[in-house]
Amino acid sequence: MSGNEMNCLSGEEIYLFLEEEISPSERIKIKEHLLTCDKCKEALEERRMFLEALKDIPLWETPPDFTIKTVERLFSRKNLFAKGIWLAVAGSVSIFIFLTLILNPVKYLSEILQNFTNLILNFTKGILVFLAKIIKMIIILSRTLFLIVNIIIKGFSKITTLITPEIQMMSAGVILIIISFFIYLMMKKVSRGERI
């Protein structure tokens, strides 16, 4: 590689050269440098190819109903309800803090902040205890389910040694029909909005 690396072109200079946004004297200096510097020639060629590739990319046109659909999604009932809840909570907290500061002297501010901190800590602690209990229940239920499935599999393996293959197929069909019926009933209740 030849050329002085200290005088190599910056990315900005290369782009200005390619876009022809530099003075003629600067353009001549850059051309002279490119005659002696392989690194800058390579960088120039890469950026030229990049700019050519950009020119081939078609402009993205938004669909005619883009704005309407976007506004509908932003202000759908679901989003407005969620935003309304957060606004109500934020407004209530703001009003509470404002009234507390006006009705109580500043000397009680530290007590208020301490009580608020304790409230948040107790709430967090309660949620964590609740989550721990739920996780414990899930673990117990999964172990119980595993044991039940294990017992059923062992029972089926013992039964299959005693029953002929034809009766086994018939039993499997009946079980599948019963399971399908229960799934159908649950889906029917869910579609009506009933609890399962």
ZALUMKE-983594 format. One record per residue: residue in three letters; residue number from 1; chain; x, y, z of N, C-alpha, C in turn. Coordinates in steps of 0.02 Angstrom, whole numbers, plus 50000, padded with zeros to 5 digits. Layout:
BEGIN
REC   code   pos   unit      nX      nY      nZ     caX     caY     caZ      cX      cY      cZ
REC    ALA   NUM      A       X       Y       Z       X       Y       Z       X       Y       Z
...
***
This chain:
BEGIN
REC   code   pos   unit      nX      nY      nZ     caX     caY     caZ      cX      cY      cZ
REC    MET     1      A   50043   49941   50000   50000   50000   50000   50044   50061   50000
REC    SER     2      A   50029   50106   49956   50068   50167   49953   50026   50225   49976
REC    GLY     3      A   50056   50283   49983   50019   50342   50005   50030   50354   50079
REC    ASN     4      A   50018   50415   50099   50027   50434   50168   49962   50423   50205
REC    GLU     5      A   49962   50378   50255   49900   50362   50291   49876   50422   50333
REC    MET     6      A   49922   50465   50352   49902   50524   50391   49858   50571   50350
REC    ASN     7      A   49866   50570   50284   49828   50614   50240   49769   50579   50207
REC    CYS     8      A   49751   50519   50231   49696   50482   50200   49631   50520   50208
REC    LEU     9      A   49586   50506   50163   49522   50542   50161   49474   50516   50215
REC    SER    10      A   49436   50560   50242   49384   50539   50290   49323   50516   50251
REC    GLY    11      A   49279   50481   50285   49218   50459   50253   49177   50517   50227
REC    GLU    12      A   49176   50572   50265   49139   50631   50244   49168   50660   50179
REC    GLU    13      A   49235   50663   50175   49267   50690   50115   49252   50646   50054
REC    ILE    14      A   49251   50581   50065   49236   50535   50009   49164   50546   49985
REC    TYR    15      A   49117   50552   50032   49047   50563   50011   49039   50631   49976
REC    LEU    16      A   49072   50682   50002   49068   50748   49970   49097   50745   49899
REC    PHE    17      A   49151   50707   49891   49182   50698   49825   49133   50662   49778
REC    LEU    18      A   49103   50609   49801   49056   50571   49759   48994   50612   49741
REC    GLU    19      A   48972   50653   49789   48912   50694   49777   48929   50760   49741
REC    GLU    20      A   48993   50770   49727   49018   50830   49693   48997   50894   49730
REC    GLU    21      A   49007   50893   49796   48989   50950   49837   49051   50982   49867
REC    ILE    22      A   49107   50980   49833   49168   51012   49857   49194   51058   49802
REC    SER    23      A   49239   51101   49822   49266   51149   49773   49311   51113   49723
REC    PRO    24      A   49321   51143   49664   49363   51112   49613   49435   51101   49637
REC    SER    25      A   49462   51146   49678   49531   51137   49702   49535   51076   49749
REC    GLU    26      A   49485   51069   49793   49483   51010   49837   49475   50946   49797
REC    ARG    27      A   49436   50950   49745   49424   50892   49701   49490   50869   49669
REC    ILE    28      A   49530   50917   49648   49594   50901   49617   49640   50868   49668
REC    LYS    29      A   49642   50895   49729   49684   50866   49782   49664   50794   49797
REC    ILE    30      A   49598   50782   49800   49574   50714   49815   49592   50667   49758
REC    LYS    31      A   49585   50690   49696   49603   50647   49639   49677   50630   49640
REC    GLU    32      A   49720   50678   49657   49792   50665   49662   49807   50614   49717
REC    HIS    33      A   49772   50622   49774   49782   50575   49829   49760   50505   49809
REC    LEU    34      A   49705   50500   49773   49679   50434   49751   49727   50399   49704
REC    LEU    35      A   49769   50436   49667   49818   50406   49622   49872   50368   49661
REC    THR    36      A   49884   50389   49724   49939   50359   49762   49915   50316   49821
REC    CYS    37      A   49851   50317   49838   49828   50283   49899   49777   50228   49881
REC    ASP    38      A   49799   50166   49887   49754   50109   49872   49697   50104   49923
REC    LYS    39      A   49711   50121   49987   49660   50116   50040   49602   50163   50025
REC    CYS    40      A   49617   50224   50006   49564   50273   49992   49528   50256   49926
REC    LYS    41      A   49564   50228   49877   49532   50207   49814   49480   50153   49829
REC    GLU    42      A   49500   50106   49872   49455   50051   49890   49394   50078   49928
REC    ALA    43      A   49406   50124   49975   49351   50154   50013   49304   50193   49968
REC    LEU    44      A   49333   50229   49920   49293   50267   49872   49249   50221   49830
REC    GLU    45      A   49278   50167   49807   49241   50119   49765   49184   50087   49805
REC    GLU    46      A   49198   50069   49868   49146   50038   49911   49088   50087   49921
REC    ARG    47      A   49104   50149   49935   49051   50199   49946   49014   50214   49881
REC    ARG    48      A   49049   50214   49825   49016   50225   49760   48965   50168   49747
REC    MET    49      A   48987   50106   49760   48942   50049   49750   48882   50053   49797
REC    PHE    50      A   48895   50075   49859   48841   50083   49908   48790   50135   49884
REC    LEU    51      A   48814   50191   49860   48769   50244   49836   48731   50221   49774
REC    GLU    52      A   48763   50183   49730   48729   50156   49671   48674   50107   49693
REC    ALA    53      A   48690   50066   49743   48639   50019   49767   48580   50056   49797
REC    LEU    54      A   48593   50111   49832   48539   50150   49861   48494   50179   49807
REC    LYS    55      A   48523   50199   49751   48484   50228   49697   48436   50176   49667
REC    ASP    56      A   48454   50112   49670   48412   50060   49641   48355   50039   49687
REC    ILE    57      A   48357   50060   49750   48303   50042   49797   48243   50086   49782
REC    PRO    58      A   48185   50056   49769   48126   50098   49756   48103   50133   49819
REC    LEU    59      A   48074   50191   49810   48047   50228   49867   47986   50191   49894
REC    TRP    60      A   47981   50189   49959   47924   50156   49991   47866   50204   49992
REC    GLU    61      A   47810   50181   49966   47751   50223   49965   47702   50196   50017
REC    THR    62      A   47676   50241   50056   47627   50219   50107   47561   50205   50072
REC    PRO    63      A   47525   50156   50098   47458   50142   50070   47412   50202   50081
REC    PRO    64      A   47361   50210   50040   47317   50269   50046   47283   50273   50115
REC    ASP    65      A   47268   50216   50146   47232   50216   50210   47279   50209   50270
REC    PHE    66      A   47344   50221   50260   47394   50213   50313   47378   50257   50374
REC    THR    67      A   47365   50321   50362   47353   50368   50417   47290   50349   50455
REC    ILE    68      A   47238   50331   50420   47174   50314   50452   47183   50252   50495
REC    LYS    69      A   47216   50201   50468   47226   50139   50507   47270   50152   50568
REC    THR    70      A   47321   50194   50560   47366   50208   50616   47328   50244   50671
REC    VAL    71      A   47288   50294   50654   47250   50331   50704   47199   50285   50737
REC    GLU    72      A   47167   50241   50698   47119   50194   50727   47153   50148   50778
REC    ARG    73      A   47213   50124   50761   47248   50080   50807   47270   50117   50870
REC    LEU    74      A   47291   50180   50862   47314   50218   50920   47256   50233   50967
REC    PHE    75      A   47198   50247   50939   47142   50269   50980   47086   50217   50983
REC    SER    76      A   47105   50153   50977   47055   50101   50985   47031   50099   51057
REC    ARG    77      A   46975   50069   51068   46946   50066   51136   46994   50033   51185
REC    LYS    78      A   47027   49981   51162   47073   49945   51206   47129   49991   51228
REC    ASN    79      A   47160   50027   51181   47215   50072   51198   47191   50130   51241
REC    LEU    80      A   47132   50157   51224   47107   50213   51262   47092   50192   51334
REC    PHE    81      A   47065   50132   51343   47050   50107   51409   47114   50101   51450
REC    ALA    82      A   47165   50070   51421   47229   50062   51457   47260   50130   51473
REC    LYS    83      A   47259   50175   51424   47287   50241   51435   47246   50278   51488
REC    GLY    84      A   47180   50269   51486   47137   50301   51535   47152   50279   51606
REC    ILE    85      A   47165   50214   51613   47181   50188   51680   47246   50219   51705
REC    TRP    86      A   47297   50221   51662   47361   50250   51682   47354   50324   51697
REC    LEU    87      A   47314   50359   51657   47303   50430   51670   47267   50441   51736
REC    ALA    88      A   47218   50398   51750   47182   50404   51813   47228   50392   51872
REC    VAL    89      A   47270   50341   51867   47317   50326   51921   47366   50384   51930
REC    ALA    90      A   47395   50407   51875   47443   50462   51879   47410   50525   51906
REC    GLY    91      A   47350   50539   51884   47314   50598   51908   47298   50592   51982
REC    SER    92      A   47277   50534   52004   47261   50524   52075   47322   50533   52118
REC    VAL    93      A   47378   50504   52097   47440   50511   52135   47461   50584   52137
REC    SER    94      A   47456   50618   52080   47476   50689   52078   47432   50731   52125
REC    ILE    95      A   47367   50720   52123   47321   50757   52166   47335   50742   52240
REC    PHE    96      A   47348   50678   52255   47363   50658   52323   47426   50694   52348
REC    ILE    97      A   47478   50694   52307   47541   50727   52327   47530   50802   52335
REC    PHE    98      A   47494   50832   52288   47482   50904   52290   47443   50923   52353
REC    LEU    99      A   47388   50887   52367   47348   50902   52426   47386   50890   52490
REC    THR   100      A   47426   50837   52490   47465   50821   52550   47515   50877   52565
REC    LEU   101      A   47547   50902   52513   47595   50956   52523   47562   51021   52545
REC    ILE   102      A   47501   51034   52520   47467   51096   52538   47436   51091   52608
REC    LEU   103      A   47404   51034   52622   47369   51027   52686   47416   51014   52744
REC    ASN   104      A   47473   50985   52731   47521   50969   52785   47581   51015   52779
REC    PRO   105      A   47606   51036   52835   47667   51077   52833   47726   51036   52805
REC    VAL   106      A   47778   51071   52784   47836   51040   52753   47872   50994   52802
REC    LYS   107      A   47867   51007   52867   47902   50965   52915   47877   50893   52914
REC    TYR   108      A   47815   50883   52890   47788   50815   52885   47805   50780   52820
REC    LEU   109      A   47839   50816   52775   47855   50788   52709   47898   50724   52715
REC    SER   110      A   47945   50725   52762   47986   50665   52770   47944   50606   52794
REC    GLU   111      A   47896   50619   52839   47852   50565   52862   47810   50539   52804
REC    ILE   112      A   47785   50584   52762   47744   50564   52706   47784   50521   52658
REC    LEU   113      A   47845   50543   52643   47887   50504   52598   47905   50436   52628
REC    GLN   114      A   47917   50435   52694   47932   50372   52727   47872   50326   52726
REC    ASN   115      A   47813   50352   52739   47752   50311   52736   47739   50285   52665
REC    PHE   116      A   47751   50329   52616   47742   50308   52546   47791   50253   52528
REC    THR   117      A   47854   50261   52551   47904   50209   52538   47885   50144   52571
REC    ASN   118      A   47861   50148   52634   47839   50087   52669   47780   50054   52632
REC    LEU   119      A   47734   50096   52608   47677   50070   52571   47700   50031   52509
REC    ILE   120      A   47747   50061   52471   47773   50028   52410   47809   49964   52429
REC    LEU   121      A   47850   49966   52482   47887   49906   52503   47839   49850   52524
REC    ASN   122      A   47787   49867   52563   47739   49817   52584   47700   49788   52525
REC    PHE   123      A   47682   49832   52479   47647   49809   52419   47691   49760   52379
REC    THR   124      A   47755   49779   52370   47802   49736   52333   47812   49670   52369
REC    LYS   125      A   47819   49674   52435   47828   49613   52474   47766   49567   52467
REC    GLY   126      A   47707   49597   52470   47646   49558   52463   47642   49525   52394
REC    ILE   127      A   47660   49562   52342   47659   49533   52274   47709   49476   52269
REC    LEU   128      A   47769   49485   52297   47820   49433   52294   47798   49370   52331
REC    VAL   129      A   47767   49379   52389   47741   49321   52426   47687   49285   52386
REC    PHE   130      A   47644   49325   52356   47591   49296   52314   47620   49257   52255
REC    LEU   131      A   47669   49286   52221   47702   49252   52165   47737   49189   52188
REC    ALA   132      A   47769   49191   52246   47803   49132   52273   47752   49076   52286
REC    LYS   133      A   47694   49094   52313   47643   49044   52326   47616   49014   52260
REC    ILE   134      A   47607   49057   52210   47584   49032   52145   47635   48984   52115
REC    ILE   135      A   47699   49003   52118   47751   48959   52091   47752   48893   52128
REC    LYS   136      A   47745   48896   52195   47744   48834   52234   47685   48791   52214
REC    MET   137      A   47626   48822   52204   47568   48784   52183   47579   48752   52114
REC    ILE   138      A   47610   48789   52068   47623   48762   52002   47670   48702   52007
REC    ILE   139      A   47721   48707   52049   47767   48651   52058   47731   48591   52087
REC    ILE   140      A   47690   48601   52138   47653   48546   52168   47605   48515   52118
REC    LEU   141      A   47570   48557   52080   47523   48531   52029   47560   48492   51975
REC    SER   142      A   47618   48517   51953   47654   48482   51900   47680   48415   51926
REC    ARG   143      A   47703   48412   51988   47725   48348   52017   47667   48300   52022
REC    THR   144      A   47610   48325   52046   47551   48283   52052   47529   48257   51984
REC    LEU   145      A   47528   48301   51934   47509   48282   51867   47558   48229   51839
REC    PHE   146      A   47622   48238   51853   47672   48190   51831   47658   48122   51862
REC    LEU   147      A   47643   48121   51928   47629   48058   51962   47567   48025   51933
REC    ILE   148      A   47515   48065   51920   47453   48037   51893   47465   48007   51824
REC    VAL   149      A   47501   48045   51781   47516   48020   51714   47558   47957   51718
REC    ASN   150      A   47605   47955   51765   47647   47896   51774   47605   47836   51795
REC    ILE   151      A   47558   47846   51841   47514   47791   51863   47470   47767   51805
REC    ILE   152      A   47444   47815   51766   47402   47796   51708   47442   47756   51658
REC    ILE   153      A   47503   47777   51644   47545   47741   51596   47559   47670   51621
REC    LYS   154      A   47577   47664   51685   47589   47597   51713   47526   47555   51711
REC    GLY   155      A   47469   47586   51726   47406   47549   51723   47391   47525   51653
REC    PHE   156      A   47400   47570   51603   47389   47549   51534   47436   47494   51512
REC    SER   157      A   47498   47498   51536   47545   47445   51515   47525   47378   51545
REC    LYS   158      A   47498   47378   51606   47474   47315   51636   47411   47290   51602
REC    ILE   159      A   47366   47338   51586   47303   47319   51554   47316   47292   51484
REC    THR   160      A   47364   47322   51449   47377   47299   51380   47403   47228   51377
REC    THR   161      A   47434   47206   51430   47457   47136   51430   47399   47088   51439
REC    LEU   162      A   47344   47113   51468   47286   47069   51481   47233   47072   51426
REC    ILE   163      A   47231   47128   51388   47177   47138   51339   47204   47127   51269
REC    THR   164      A   47161   47103   51226   47180   47091   51156   47188   47158   51119
REC    PRO   165      A   47225   47159   51064   47236   47221   51027   47172   47253   51002
REC    GLU   166      A   47122   47213   50984   47059   47242   50959   47024   47282   51014
REC    ILE   167      A   47023   47255   51074   46991   47290   51130   47032   47352   51148
REC    GLN   168      A   47099   47348   51143   47141   47405   51157   47125   47463   51109
REC    MET   169      A   47118   47448   51044   47101   47499   50994   47033   47530   51009
REC    MET   170      A   46985   47487   51027   46919   47512   51043   46921   47557   51104
REC    SER   171      A   46959   47537   51155   46965   47577   51217   46998   47645   51201
REC    ALA   172      A   47051   47644   51160   47085   47706   51142   47037   47752   51104
REC    GLY   173      A   46996   47724   51060   46947   47764   51023   46896   47795   51069
REC    VAL   174      A   46870   47756   51117   46821   47782   51165   46852   47838   51207
REC    ILE   175      A   46914   47828   51229   46948   47879   51270   46957   47943   51229
REC    LEU   176      A   46977   47936   51165   46985   47995   51123   46919   48032   51112
REC    ILE   177      A   46865   47994   51104   46799   48025   51096   46780   48063   51159
REC    ILE   178      A   46792   48034   51217   46775   48067   51281   46817   48130   51289
REC    ILE   179      A   46882   48126   51275   46925   48185   51281   46902   48239   51232
REC    SER   180      A   46887   48219   51170   46863   48268   51121   46799   48302   51143
REC    PHE   181      A   46753   48262   51174   46690   48290   51197   46702   48342   51252
REC    PHE   182      A   46747   48327   51300   46762   48375   51353   46795   48438   51325
REC    ILE   183      A   46839   48430   51277   46870   48489   51245   46816   48531   51210
REC    TYR   184      A   46771   48498   51176   46716   48533   51142   46674   48572   51192
REC    LEU   185      A   46657   48540   51249   46616   48574   51300   46653   48634   51328
REC    MET   186      A   46718   48627   51341   46757   48684   51368   46759   48741   51317
REC    MET   187      A   46770   48725   51254   46774   48777   51202   46706   48812   51195
REC    LYS   188      A   46653   48773   51202   46586   48802   51196   46574   48851   51254
REC    LYS   189      A   46596   48833   51314   46588   48878   51371   46630   48941   51362
REC    VAL   190      A   46691   48932   51337   46735   48990   51327   46706   49037   51275
REC    SER   191      A   46678   49009   51222   46650   49052   51169   46589   49090   51194
REC    ARG   192      A   46554   49064   51244   46498   49099   51274   46520   49148   51327
REC    GLY   193      A   46583   49145   51347   46609   49189   51398   46599   49162   51468
REC    GLU   194      A   46582   49097   51474   46572   49067   51539   46639   49044   51568
REC    ARG   195      A   46640   49035   51633   46700   49008   51665   46703   48933   51656
REC    ILE   196      A   46763   48908   51650   46771   48835   51642   46771   48801   51709
***
